[in-house]
């Protein structure tokens, strides 16, 4: 159910601040291959965790109803009863915890307010929300729909109707996820496309300015790629770009980072919460990852394999700056790398 670009959660319009963002990358930083789940209380709700491909459902309501709905959907869904209402929005915004459906009890304290917050937030508005209402209070149903709820379940339940409504919402979510993936994924390399990059950069810039954190860009260009196409043909050129993209994607291990194809043989990575030193460290890792592919190439500059040049920039967004300031700075550093012998990081 949770579709990812290049092994990450790239539309971070689709990705909220990850755990590592608070601390900057450093030259000696160690990035774990997978982020530790930030909310162990959710994982503890099941003794035997369900396979990750099952739809994830948050249920926020009374214990009796939670038990009933969990029993209905447990065979085919990953159920997370949420006792701490204040954590619902926080958990839904986390890349590793995003649910495919949220069930909210209108009677629960701040239940309808949570619905409003979820639908007003750019990171969570696309998550389907179903509100549980009492049959004798139809005004709650109207209010929930006004606040953006995708559907309502009336209590007392008709279990067959409840099950059908939940499945309908999960089916719609799956379809929307596929549409979002195709709209934001580069068809050749399977990383994020230029559209996804532009939208994500603007969102991350606003977030970095609000939080006072640095935002870094790393721009990558495959060296002498025109000569590669001319010598080996476009079919081999496409295969080369796919291999390079996979190597770059494997190197970026934080869920909040985004790798995108910027155009032609150029790629770009958005690194939230990263200073310039950390950006150079990541850039060097990307350079080595491509070099280790050892893709053979006879080049006019005398090199014998495919390499990349990397330009890095990092800024703490100011009130008079825009994200294009950061983009231009990274592009200038890439230009320096290309004219400093290639296969280097600037």
FIROVO-43763 format. One record per residue (C-alpha): residue in one letter; x, y, z; residue number from 1. Coordinates in steps of 0.001 Angstrom, whole numbers, plus 524288, in hexadecimal, padded with zeros to 5 digits. Each point is the difference from the previous one (the first is absolute). Layout:
// residues N
<residu A; x X; y Y; z Z; num NUM> .
...
END
This chain:
// residues 346
<residu X; x 80000; y 80000; z 80000; num 1> .
<residu X; x 80B03; y 809A0; z 802FF; num 2> .
<residu X; x 8064E; y 802F4; z 7F313; num 3> .
<residu X; x 80D9C; y 805D6; z 80076; num 4> .
<residu X; x 80879; y 8066C; z 7F5D4; num 5> .
<residu X; x 80D9F; y 7FA6C; z 7FEFE; num 6> .
<residu X; x 7FEA7; y 7F8CA; z 80CC0; num 7> .
<residu X; x 7FCD5; y 80C69; z 80792; num 8> .
<residu X; x 7F425; y 80798; z 802EA; num 9> .
<residu X; x 80363; y 80ACB; z 7F613; num 10> .
<residu X; x 7F4BB; y 80882; z 7FEBF; num 11> .
<residu X; x 80204; y 805C1; z 80C4B; num 12> .
<residu X; x 7F661; y 808F2; z 7FE42; num 13> .
<residu X; x 7FE7B; y 7F277; z 8038B; num 14> .
<residu X; x 80A7A; y 7FF9A; z 80A0F; num 15> .
<residu X; x 8002E; y 80713; z 80C86; num 16> .
<residu X; x 80B71; y 8036F; z 8087C; num 17> .
<residu X; x 8074D; y 7F373; z 802F2; num 18> .
<residu X; x 806FC; y 7FCC4; z 80C8A; num 19> .
<residu X; x 80D7A; y 8032C; z 7FAA8; num 20> .
<residu X; x 7FC40; y 80DA4; z 7FB90; num 21> .
<residu X; x 80266; y 8062B; z 80D2D; num 22> .
<residu X; x 80E74; y 7FC97; z 7FF60; num 23> .
<residu X; x 807F9; y 803F9; z 7F445; num 24> .
<residu X; x 80802; y 7F6B2; z 7F7E8; num 25> .
<residu X; x 80E4B; y 80108; z 80387; num 26> .
<residu X; x 80C4C; y 7FB18; z 7F9B5; num 27> .
<residu X; x 80087; y 7F4C6; z 809A9; num 28> .
<residu X; x 7F157; y 7FDA9; z 800F0; num 29> .
<residu X; x 7FADE; y 7F23E; z 7FECE; num 30> .
<residu X; x 7F350; y 7FDEB; z 7F8A0; num 31> .
<residu X; x 7F8DB; y 7F382; z 80358; num 32> .
<residu X; x 7FAE7; y 7F81A; z 7F470; num 33> .
<residu X; x 7F252; y 80102; z 80556; num 34> .
<residu X; x 7F9E8; y 80A0F; z 808FD; num 35> .
<residu X; x 7FC19; y 7FAC6; z 80D54; num 36> .
<residu X; x 7F16E; y 800A1; z 80199; num 37> .
<residu X; x 7FD42; y 80C3A; z 807B0; num 38> .
<residu X; x 7F392; y 7FB97; z 80697; num 39> .
<residu X; x 80200; y 7F2BB; z 80697; num 40> .
<residu X; x 7F302; y 80102; z 8071C; num 41> .
<residu X; x 7F91F; y 7FD73; z 7F31D; num 42> .
<residu X; x 80849; y 7F42B; z 7FCDF; num 43> .
<residu X; x 7FD58; y 7FA98; z 80D83; num 44> .
<residu X; x 7F180; y 7FEE2; z 7FD4E; num 45> .
<residu X; x 8024F; y 7F32B; z 7F8F6; num 46> .
<residu X; x 807FC; y 7F4A1; z 804F8; num 47> .
<residu X; x 801EC; y 7FB01; z 7F234; num 48> .
<residu X; x 80233; y 80B62; z 7F694; num 49> .
<residu X; x 7F8C0; y 7FE99; z 7F32D; num 50> .
<residu X; x 8070D; y 7FFBA; z 7F2F0; num 51> .
<residu X; x 8032E; y 80DC7; z 7FB46; num 52> .
<residu X; x 7F7C0; y 7FEBB; z 7F3BA; num 53> .
<residu X; x 7F35E; y 7FFB1; z 807DA; num 54> .
<residu X; x 7F82A; y 80C9E; z 800C8; num 55> .
<residu X; x 80290; y 80734; z 80CC6; num 56> .
<residu X; x 7F439; y 8051C; z 80780; num 57> .
<residu X; x 7FFF4; y 80927; z 80BB2; num 58> .
<residu X; x 7F3FD; y 7FE87; z 808B0; num 59> .
<residu X; x 7FD2A; y 80B00; z 8098D; num 60> .
<residu X; x 7F3EA; y 7FD5F; z 80828; num 61> .
<residu X; x 7FA9B; y 7F85F; z 80B89; num 62> .
<residu X; x 80602; y 7F308; z 80411; num 63> .
<residu X; x 7F3CE; y 7F831; z 7FCDF; num 64> .
<residu X; x 7FED8; y 80553; z 7F22D; num 65> .
<residu X; x 80E90; y 7FE90; z 7FDB5; num 66> .
<residu X; x 7FF55; y 7F1AD; z 80394; num 67> .
<residu X; x 7F458; y 7FDD3; z 7F718; num 68> .
<residu X; x 805AF; y 806D1; z 7F415; num 69> .
<residu X; x 80D5F; y 7F9FD; z 80225; num 70> .
<residu X; x 7F9E2; y 7F27B; z 8000C; num 71> .
<residu X; x 7F92E; y 802C4; z 7F319; num 72> .
<residu X; x 80BCF; y 80538; z 7F89A; num 73> .
<residu X; x 80B91; y 7F96F; z 806CD; num 74> .
<residu X; x 80115; y 7F498; z 7F63E; num 75> .
<residu X; x 802EA; y 8094C; z 7F4C8; num 76> .
<residu X; x 804BE; y 80CA1; z 8067D; num 77> .
<residu X; x 80A44; y 804AE; z 80990; num 78> .
<residu X; x 7F811; y 805CA; z 80B3E; num 79> .
<residu X; x 8057C; y 80A75; z 80927; num 80> .
<residu X; x 7F6F9; y 80432; z 80B20; num 81> .
<residu X; x 803F2; y 80DCB; z 803E7; num 82> .
<residu X; x 7FDB8; y 802F0; z 80E57; num 83> .
<residu X; x 8077D; y 80CCB; z 7FFE1; num 84> .
<residu X; x 7F7C2; y 808DF; z 7F784; num 85> .
<residu X; x 80A59; y 80A9B; z 7FFEB; num 86> .
<residu X; x 8093A; y 7F6B7; z 7F8CE; num 87> .
<residu X; x 7F6E0; y 7FD39; z 7F49D; num 88> .
<residu X; x 803FF; y 80B92; z 7F77E; num 89> .
<residu X; x 80E55; y 7FE9B; z 803B7; num 90> .
<residu X; x 8001C; y 7F199; z 7FC84; num 91> .
<residu X; x 7F887; y 80226; z 7F352; num 92> .
<residu X; x 80A2D; y 809EE; z 7FB8A; num 93> .
<residu X; x 80B87; y 7F6FC; z 80276; num 94> .
<residu X; x 804DC; y 7F945; z 7F377; num 95> .
<residu X; x 8016C; y 7F2B4; z 806A2; num 96> .
<residu X; x 7F2E3; y 8009A; z 806FF; num 97> .
<residu X; x 7F69D; y 80597; z 7F5EC; num 98> .
<residu X; x 7F34B; y 7F856; z 80025; num 99> .
<residu X; x 7F78F; y 7FC71; z 7F465; num 100> .
<residu X; x 7F393; y 8030C; z 80790; num 101> .
<residu X; x 7FC4A; y 806BF; z 80CC4; num 102> .
<residu X; x 7F390; y 7FCD1; z 80785; num 103> .
<residu X; x 7FC0B; y 80AE0; z 80963; num 104> .
<residu X; x 7F53A; y 7FFBC; z 80A2D; num 105> .
<residu X; x 7F85E; y 80CC6; z 7FFCC; num 106> .
<residu X; x 7FD41; y 7FDF9; z 80E8C; num 107> .
<residu X; x 80E66; y 7FF22; z 8035B; num 108> .
<residu X; x 8060B; y 80C14; z 805CA; num 109> .
<residu X; x 80433; y 808E6; z 7F4C3; num 110> .
<residu X; x 7FC25; y 7F578; z 7F624; num 111> .
<residu X; x 7FA57; y 80985; z 7F612; num 112> .
<residu X; x 80B02; y 809A2; z 802A4; num 113> .
<residu X; x 809D4; y 7F56F; z 7FC3F; num 114> .
<residu X; x 7F87A; y 7FDFA; z 7F356; num 115> .
<residu X; x 8011F; y 80E86; z 7FD32; num 116> .
<residu X; x 80EA7; y 80004; z 802CF; num 117> .
<residu X; x 80284; y 7F428; z 7F774; num 118> .
<residu X; x 7F8D3; y 805D7; z 7F46B; num 119> .
<residu X; x 8065E; y 80D5D; z 801AD; num 120> .
<residu X; x 80DDE; y 7FAB3; z 7FFF5; num 121> .
<residu X; x 806D6; y 7FE34; z 7F2E4; num 122> .
<residu X; x 806C5; y 7F3D4; z 80526; num 123> .
<residu X; x 7F39F; y 7F8F5; z 8043F; num 124> .
<residu X; x 7F48F; y 80545; z 7F82A; num 125> .
<residu X; x 80069; y 7F491; z 7F679; num 126> .
<residu X; x 7FE89; y 7F5BF; z 80ACB; num 127> .
<residu X; x 7F1DD; y 7FB23; z 8000F; num 128> .
<residu X; x 7F8C1; y 80320; z 80C92; num 129> .
<residu X; x 7F37F; y 7F907; z 8040E; num 130> .
<residu X; x 7F87E; y 80593; z 80B86; num 131> .
<residu X; x 7F7E0; y 7F786; z 80922; num 132> .
<residu X; x 7F358; y 806EA; z 803BB; num 133> .
<residu X; x 7F41C; y 7FC69; z 80815; num 134> .
<residu X; x 7F353; y 7FE40; z 7F899; num 135> .
<residu X; x 7F8B2; y 8090F; z 8093A; num 136> .
<residu X; x 8097B; y 80B2B; z 7FD3A; num 137> .
<residu X; x 7FF85; y 80208; z 7F135; num 138> .
<residu X; x 805A5; y 80DB0; z 801A4; num 139> .
<residu X; x 80D3A; y 7F9B8; z 802F5; num 140> .
<residu X; x 7FFCF; y 7F930; z 7F2D6; num 141> .
<residu X; x 7FD52; y 80CBC; z 7F8E3; num 142> .
<residu X; x 80A9F; y 806DD; z 807C6; num 143> .
<residu X; x 809DE; y 7F544; z 7FD40; num 144> .
<residu X; x 7FD77; y 800A9; z 7F166; num 145> .
<residu X; x 8013B; y 80ECD; z 8004F; num 146> .
<residu X; x 80D58; y 7FE7C; z 8065C; num 147> .
<residu X; x 80494; y 7F728; z 7F4F8; num 148> .
<residu X; x 7FCFD; y 7F238; z 804DD; num 149> .
<residu X; x 7FFB3; y 7F65C; z 7F4C1; num 150> .
<residu X; x 7F4EA; y 7F7E0; z 805A8; num 151> .
<residu X; x 7F860; y 7FD62; z 80C8D; num 152> .
<residu X; x 7FC37; y 7F3A5; z 80746; num 153> .
<residu X; x 7F35F; y 80058; z 807C1; num 154> .
<residu X; x 7FED2; y 7F985; z 80D41; num 155> .
<residu X; x 7F9FD; y 7F646; z 80301; num 156> .
<residu X; x 80779; y 7F8F7; z 7F554; num 157> .
<residu X; x 7FBA6; y 7F752; z 7F506; num 158> .
<residu X; x 80C9E; y 7F86A; z 7FF0F; num 159> .
<residu X; x 7FE6B; y 7FC7E; z 7F1AC; num 160> .
<residu X; x 7FE1A; y 80E57; z 7FC8E; num 161> .
<residu X; x 80B89; y 80439; z 8086E; num 162> .
<residu X; x 808DC; y 7F603; z 7F9A8; num 163> .
<residu X; x 7FBB3; y 80400; z 7F252; num 164> .
<residu X; x 8021E; y 80E81; z 802CF; num 165> .
<residu X; x 80D98; y 7FDA1; z 8056D; num 166> .
<residu X; x 803BD; y 7F7CF; z 7F444; num 167> .
<residu X; x 7FAEE; y 80A83; z 7F6CE; num 168> .
<residu X; x 8089C; y 80A42; z 80660; num 169> .
<residu X; x 80BE6; y 7F723; z 7FF7C; num 170> .
<residu X; x 7FD58; y 7FD27; z 7F1B5; num 171> .
<residu X; x 7FF3C; y 80E8E; z 7FD01; num 172> .
<residu X; x 80C83; y 8026E; z 80798; num 173> .
<residu X; x 80723; y 7F58C; z 7F83E; num 174> .
<residu X; x 7FB5F; y 805EC; z 7F33E; num 175> .
<residu X; x 803DA; y 80DC2; z 80421; num 176> .
<residu X; x 80D69; y 7FB37; z 80447; num 177> .
<residu X; x 8023D; y 7FA1F; z 7F291; num 178> .
<residu X; x 7FBB2; y 80C81; z 7F944; num 179> .
<residu X; x 808F2; y 807F5; z 808B3; num 180> .
<residu X; x 80B43; y 7F6E9; z 7FD2D; num 181> .
<residu X; x 7FE57; y 800DB; z 7F156; num 182> .
<residu X; x 7FE7D; y 80ECA; z 800BA; num 183> .
<residu X; x 80C7E; y 801BE; z 807E3; num 184> .
<residu X; x 80901; y 7F517; z 7FB71; num 185> .
<residu X; x 809B7; y 800B8; z 7F4E7; num 186> .
<residu X; x 7FC4A; y 7F55A; z 7F661; num 187> .
<residu X; x 80DFE; y 7FC8F; z 7FC4D; num 188> .
<residu X; x 80713; y 7FFAA; z 80D12; num 189> .
<residu X; x 7F4B9; y 7FDE2; z 809A4; num 190> .
<residu X; x 804B6; y 80B19; z 808CA; num 191> .
<residu X; x 7F807; y 80C52; z 80220; num 192> .
<residu X; x 7FDF3; y 8088D; z 7F40E; num 193> .
<residu X; x 8020C; y 80E9B; z 7FE24; num 194> .
<residu X; x 7F207; y 80343; z 803D6; num 195> .
<residu X; x 8016F; y 7F8A6; z 80CCA; num 196> .
<residu X; x 80D01; y 806AD; z 8028A; num 197> .
<residu X; x 7FA84; y 80DAC; z 7FDD2; num 198> .
<residu X; x 7F474; y 7FDC1; z 8090B; num 199> .
<residu X; x 80840; y 7F996; z 80A84; num 200> .
<residu X; x 80A84; y 80A79; z 7FFB1; num 201> .
<residu X; x 7F5FB; y 80AB7; z 80236; num 202> .
<residu X; x 7F9BB; y 7F889; z 80B39; num 203> .
<residu X; x 80D07; y 7FCCF; z 8067E; num 204> .
<residu X; x 80498; y 80E08; z 7FE64; num 205> .
<residu X; x 7F3F0; y 8050B; z 80722; num 206> .
<residu X; x 801C1; y 7F5F0; z 80AAD; num 207> .
<residu X; x 80E77; y 80309; z 801BA; num 208> .
<residu X; x 7FD17; y 80E8E; z 800FD; num 209> .
<residu X; x 7F557; y 7FD84; z 80A10; num 210> .
<residu X; x 8085C; y 7F6D2; z 8083D; num 211> .
<residu X; x 80CD5; y 80759; z 7FE75; num 212> .
<residu X; x 806F9; y 7F408; z 7FA98; num 213> .
<residu X; x 80997; y 7FF6A; z 7F48C; num 214> .
<residu X; x 7FC00; y 7FA3D; z 7F2F6; num 215> .
<residu X; x 809E8; y 7FA33; z 7F698; num 216> .
<residu X; x 7FFF9; y 7FC98; z 7F197; num 217> .
<residu X; x 80970; y 7F6D3; z 7F936; num 218> .
<residu X; x 80017; y 800D0; z 7F127; num 219> .
<residu X; x 805D9; y 7F4E3; z 7F811; num 220> .
<residu X; x 803E8; y 7FF86; z 7F1BD; num 221> .
<residu X; x 804B7; y 7F3C7; z 7F8EA; num 222> .
<residu X; x 80D00; y 8039A; z 7F9D4; num 223> .
<residu X; x 8017D; y 7FF87; z 7F12C; num 224> .
<residu X; x 7F2BC; y 7F9AD; z 7FE6C; num 225> .
<residu X; x 7FDD0; y 80548; z 7F249; num 226> .
<residu X; x 80C2B; y 7F8D1; z 7FBA7; num 227> .
<residu X; x 7FAE7; y 7F3B8; z 806C2; num 228> .
<residu X; x 7F371; y 800AB; z 7F7FD; num 229> .
<residu X; x 80753; y 802F0; z 7F37D; num 230> .
<residu X; x 80957; y 7F490; z 801FB; num 231> .
<residu X; x 7F714; y 7F583; z 80592; num 232> .
<residu X; x 7F26C; y 8043B; z 7FBAD; num 233> .
<residu X; x 7F40F; y 804FC; z 80749; num 234> .
<residu X; x 7FBC0; y 7F28D; z 80488; num 235> .
<residu X; x 80CA5; y 7FE3C; z 80780; num 236> .
<residu X; x 7FF1A; y 80E24; z 80460; num 237> .
<residu X; x 7F2B6; y 7FDA6; z 8060A; num 238> .
<residu X; x 8052A; y 7F3CE; z 806BF; num 239> .
<residu X; x 80B5A; y 807EB; z 8054D; num 240> .
<residu X; x 7F6EE; y 80A75; z 8058F; num 241> .
<residu X; x 7F7A3; y 7F5A8; z 806A0; num 242> .
<residu X; x 80BF4; y 7FA02; z 80685; num 243> .
<residu X; x 804EC; y 80D3F; z 80462; num 244> .
<residu X; x 7F2A1; y 803A3; z 8057D; num 245> .
<residu X; x 7FF2E; y 7F344; z 807B6; num 246> .
<residu X; x 80D95; y 80234; z 805AE; num 247> .
<residu X; x 7FC96; y 80DE1; z 80413; num 248> .
<residu X; x 7F309; y 7FBBE; z 805E7; num 249> .
<residu X; x 80672; y 7F533; z 80800; num 250> .
<residu X; x 8097C; y 809E8; z 80597; num 251> .
<residu X; x 7F556; y 808F4; z 80556; num 252> .
<residu X; x 7FAF0; y 7F8AF; z 80BD8; num 253> .
<residu X; x 7F7B2; y 80A07; z 8073D; num 254> .
<residu X; x 7F163; y 7FFA4; z 7FCFB; num 255> .
<residu X; x 7FF8E; y 80EE8; z 7FF8A; num 256> .
<residu X; x 80A32; y 8010F; z 7F521; num 257> .
<residu X; x 7FB50; y 800BE; z 7F1F5; num 258> .
<residu X; x 80759; y 7FBEB; z 7F3C6; num 259> .
<residu X; x 7FA8B; y 80501; z 7F325; num 260> .
<residu X; x 803C9; y 80021; z 7F1D1; num 261> .
<residu X; x 801DF; y 80E5F; z 7FCFC; num 262> .
<residu X; x 80119; y 7FE6B; z 7F156; num 263> .
<residu X; x 807DD; y 7F825; z 7F625; num 264> .
<residu X; x 80BBD; y 7FA68; z 8072D; num 265> .
<residu X; x 7FE6D; y 808EB; z 80BDD; num 266> .
<residu X; x 7FADE; y 7FBCE; z 80D50; num 267> .
<residu X; x 7FD9A; y 807BE; z 80C62; num 268> .
<residu X; x 7FE3F; y 7FC4C; z 80E42; num 269> .
<residu X; x 7F89D; y 807F0; z 80A31; num 270> .
<residu X; x 805F6; y 7FE51; z 80D85; num 271> .
<residu X; x 7F7E8; y 8062E; z 80AF7; num 272> .
<residu X; x 8070D; y 80398; z 80C85; num 273> .
<residu X; x 80D70; y 7FF22; z 7F99D; num 274> .
<residu X; x 80AF2; y 80A05; z 80085; num 275> .
<residu X; x 80A65; y 801FE; z 7F596; num 276> .
<residu X; x 809AF; y 7F6B5; z 80657; num 277> .
<residu X; x 7F5D5; y 7F55B; z 8004C; num 278> .
<residu X; x 7FC13; y 802C4; z 7F1EB; num 279> .
<residu X; x 80E28; y 7FE49; z 7FB94; num 280> .
<residu X; x 800BC; y 7F345; z 807A1; num 281> .
<residu X; x 7F3C7; y 7FAF0; z 7F94C; num 282> .
<residu X; x 8050A; y 804DF; z 7F2DB; num 283> .
<residu X; x 80C8B; y 7F84A; z 801B0; num 284> .
<residu X; x 7F847; y 7F3C9; z 8035C; num 285> .
<residu X; x 7F7F1; y 801D0; z 7F395; num 286> .
<residu X; x 80C52; y 801C0; z 7F7D7; num 287> .
<residu X; x 8060E; y 7F39F; z 8057C; num 288> .
<residu X; x 7F372; y 7F838; z 7FE11; num 289> .
<residu X; x 7FFF7; y 802F9; z 7F16D; num 290> .
<residu X; x 80E98; y 7FDB7; z 7FEA9; num 291> .
<residu X; x 7FE81; y 7F2A6; z 80643; num 292> .
<residu X; x 7F661; y 7FC19; z 7F54F; num 293> .
<residu X; x 80BE8; y 7FF89; z 7F70B; num 294> .
<residu X; x 7F814; y 80290; z 7F3A9; num 295> .
<residu X; x 80A02; y 7FFBE; z 7F517; num 296> .
<residu X; x 80105; y 80BD4; z 7F710; num 297> .
<residu X; x 80A57; y 804EA; z 7F68C; num 298> .
<residu X; x 80014; y 80EA7; z 80276; num 299> .
<residu X; x 80652; y 80B83; z 7F912; num 300> .
<residu X; x 805E5; y 80476; z 80CFE; num 301> .
<residu X; x 80782; y 7F337; z 80169; num 302> .
<residu X; x 7F780; y 7F9EA; z 80AA5; num 303> .
<residu X; x 7FB9B; y 7F1EC; z 7FE35; num 304> .
<residu X; x 7F32D; y 7FF4E; z 8078C; num 305> .
<residu X; x 7F393; y 8077C; z 802E5; num 306> .
<residu X; x 8017F; y 80A3B; z 80AB1; num 307> .
<residu X; x 7F804; y 80B39; z 8056C; num 308> .
<residu X; x 802C2; y 80E05; z 803C7; num 309> .
<residu X; x 7F91D; y 80525; z 80C1F; num 310> .
<residu X; x 7FC68; y 80DB7; z 80474; num 311> .
<residu X; x 7FB75; y 80297; z 80DFB; num 312> .
<residu X; x 7F94A; y 80B78; z 80699; num 313> .
<residu X; x 7F94F; y 8023D; z 80D0A; num 314> .
<residu X; x 7F878; y 80B95; z 80570; num 315> .
<residu X; x 7F7FB; y 803B4; z 80BCE; num 316> .
<residu X; x 7F4BD; y 80670; z 7F8B4; num 317> .
<residu X; x 7FEA9; y 80E95; z 80223; num 318> .
<residu X; x 7F408; y 80874; z 7FE61; num 319> .
<residu X; x 80525; y 80653; z 7F37D; num 320> .
<residu X; x 804F4; y 7F377; z 7F9D3; num 321> .
<residu X; x 7F8E1; y 7F5D9; z 7F7F5; num 322> .
<residu X; x 802B1; y 7F1C5; z 7FD3B; num 323> .
<residu X; x 8057F; y 80446; z 7F2D5; num 324> .
<residu X; x 80B31; y 80661; z 80769; num 325> .
<residu X; x 803E4; y 7F2A7; z 80517; num 326> .
<residu X; x 7FE17; y 7F9AF; z 7F2BC; num 327> .
<residu X; x 80892; y 80A12; z 7F94B; num 328> .
<residu X; x 80AAF; y 7FE4E; z 80A3F; num 329> .
<residu X; x 8003B; y 7F135; z 7FDFC; num 330> .
<residu X; x 80023; y 801C5; z 7F142; num 331> .
<residu X; x 80BAE; y 80931; z 800EC; num 332> .
<residu X; x 8076D; y 7F60B; z 80827; num 333> .
<residu X; x 7FCCF; y 7F573; z 7F606; num 334> .
<residu X; x 80583; y 808E3; z 7F55E; num 335> .
<residu X; x 80C97; y 8013E; z 807E2; num 336> .
<residu X; x 800C5; y 7F13E; z 80196; num 337> .
<residu X; x 7FE3D; y 7FDE7; z 7F159; num 338> .
<residu X; x 80B08; y 80996; z 7FD44; num 339> .
<residu X; x 8090C; y 7FAB6; z 80A82; num 340> .
<residu X; x 802D8; y 7F330; z 7F944; num 341> .
<residu X; x 7F2E3; y 7F93A; z 8023D; num 342> .
<residu X; x 7FE0B; y 7F460; z 80924; num 343> .
<residu X; x 8009B; y 80903; z 80BD2; num 344> .
<residu X; x 7F786; y 806CB; z 80A3A; num 345> .
<residu X; x 7FF2C; y 80EAF; z 80175; num 346> .
END
